[in-house]
Amino acid sequence: MTNEEMERTMQFIVEQQAQTTTKLDQTIDRVNRTEEQLAKLTVDIANLTEDVRTLKETSETQSRSLDVLAGIVQKLADGQQQLLESQRRTDERLNTFITVVERYISEGRNGRP
């Protein structure tokens, strides 16, 4: 191998080494950016997990509130039904009383024996 060939070979090796170093630096930069993005994504996932937990707790609280409200509505409906039944009995008794008074008046007694 001549001196000139040796120099070309060495020049080729130096160029290849420079290219490899450049590619390695680029790869390191990409890895660093990927690590930063992964760290941000990890924080985002942690925040999202906390938001989901909070949403679940809120949903459970609202569900319990709706259950309580449904119980109250049922009690109101039951009370209204009892009130309607009581009113119906009162109407029947009042009608009976009115009938008795009308009969009393129509028979001419009007307080006389």
C-alpha positions as CSV (number, residue, x, y, z in Angstrom):
1,M,0.0,0.0,0.0
2,T,1.4,3.3,-1.0
3,N,1.6,6.4,1.1
4,E,-1.2,8.0,-1.0
5,E,-3.4,5.0,-0.5
6,M,-2.7,5.0,3.1
7,E,-3.6,8.7,3.4
8,R,-6.9,8.1,1.5
9,T,-7.8,5.2,3.7
10,M,-7.0,7.3,6.8
11,Q,-9.0,10.2,5.4
12,F,-11.9,7.8,4.7
13,I,-11.8,6.4,8.3
14,V,-11.7,9.9,9.7
15,E,-14.7,11.0,7.6
16,Q,-16.6,7.8,8.6
17,Q,-15.8,8.5,12.3
18,A,-17.0,12.1,11.9
19,Q,-20.3,10.9,10.3
20,T,-20.7,8.3,13.0
21,T,-20.1,10.9,15.7
22,T,-22.6,13.3,14.1
23,K,-25.2,10.5,13.9
24,L,-24.5,9.5,17.5
25,D,-25.0,13.1,18.6
26,Q,-28.3,13.3,16.7
27,T,-29.4,10.0,18.3
28,I,-28.5,11.3,21.8
29,D,-30.4,14.5,21.1
30,R,-33.5,12.5,20.0
31,V,-33.2,10.2,23.1
32,N,-33.0,13.3,25.4
33,R,-36.1,14.9,23.7
34,T,-37.9,11.5,24.0
35,E,-37.0,11.4,27.7
36,E,-38.3,14.9,28.2
37,Q,-41.5,14.1,26.4
38,L,-41.9,10.9,28.4
39,A,-41.4,12.8,31.6
40,K,-44.1,15.3,30.5
41,L,-46.4,12.5,29.5
42,T,-45.9,10.8,32.9
43,V,-47.0,14.0,34.6
44,D,-50.0,14.3,32.3
45,I,-51.0,10.7,33.0
46,A,-50.6,11.3,36.8
47,N,-52.8,14.4,36.4
48,L,-55.3,12.5,34.3
49,T,-55.4,9.7,36.9
50,E,-56.1,12.2,39.6
51,D,-58.9,13.8,37.5
52,V,-60.5,10.4,36.9
53,R,-60.3,9.6,40.6
54,T,-61.9,13.0,41.5
55,L,-64.6,12.4,38.8
56,K,-65.3,9.0,40.2
57,E,-65.7,10.4,43.8
58,T,-67.9,13.1,42.5
59,S,-70.0,10.6,40.6
60,E,-70.3,8.4,43.7
61,T,-71.3,11.4,45.8
62,Q,-73.9,12.5,43.3
63,S,-75.2,8.9,43.1
64,R,-75.7,8.8,46.8
65,S,-77.4,12.2,46.7
66,L,-79.8,10.9,44.0
67,D,-80.5,7.9,46.1
68,V,-81.4,10.1,49.1
69,L,-83.5,12.3,46.8
70,A,-85.3,9.3,45.4
71,G,-86.1,8.2,49.0
72,I,-87.5,11.7,49.8
73,V,-89.6,11.7,46.6
74,Q,-90.9,8.3,47.5
75,K,-91.8,9.5,51.0
76,L,-93.6,12.5,49.5
77,A,-95.5,10.3,47.1
78,D,-96.5,8.0,50.0
79,G,-97.6,11.0,52.0
80,Q,-99.6,12.4,49.1
81,Q,-101.3,9.1,48.7
82,Q,-102.2,9.0,52.4
83,L,-103.5,12.5,52.2
84,L,-105.6,11.6,49.1
85,E,-107.0,8.6,51.0
86,S,-107.8,10.7,54.0
87,Q,-109.4,13.4,51.9
88,R,-111.6,10.7,50.2
89,R,-112.7,9.4,53.6
90,T,-113.4,12.9,54.7
91,D,-115.5,13.5,51.6
92,E,-117.5,10.4,52.2
93,R,-118.2,11.3,55.8
94,L,-119.1,14.9,54.7
95,N,-121.5,13.5,52.1
96,T,-123.0,11.2,54.7
97,F,-123.4,14.2,57.0
98,I,-124.9,16.3,54.3
99,T,-127.4,13.5,53.4
100,V,-128.4,13.2,57.0
101,V,-128.9,17.0,57.4
102,E,-130.9,17.2,54.1
103,R,-133.1,14.4,55.2
104,Y,-133.6,16.0,58.5
105,I,-134.6,19.3,56.9
106,S,-136.7,17.7,54.2
107,E,-138.7,15.7,56.7
108,G,-139.8,19.0,58.3
109,R,-138.4,18.4,61.7
110,N,-136.3,21.5,61.6
111,G,-135.6,21.1,65.2
112,R,-139.2,20.3,66.2
113,P,-140.2,16.9,67.5
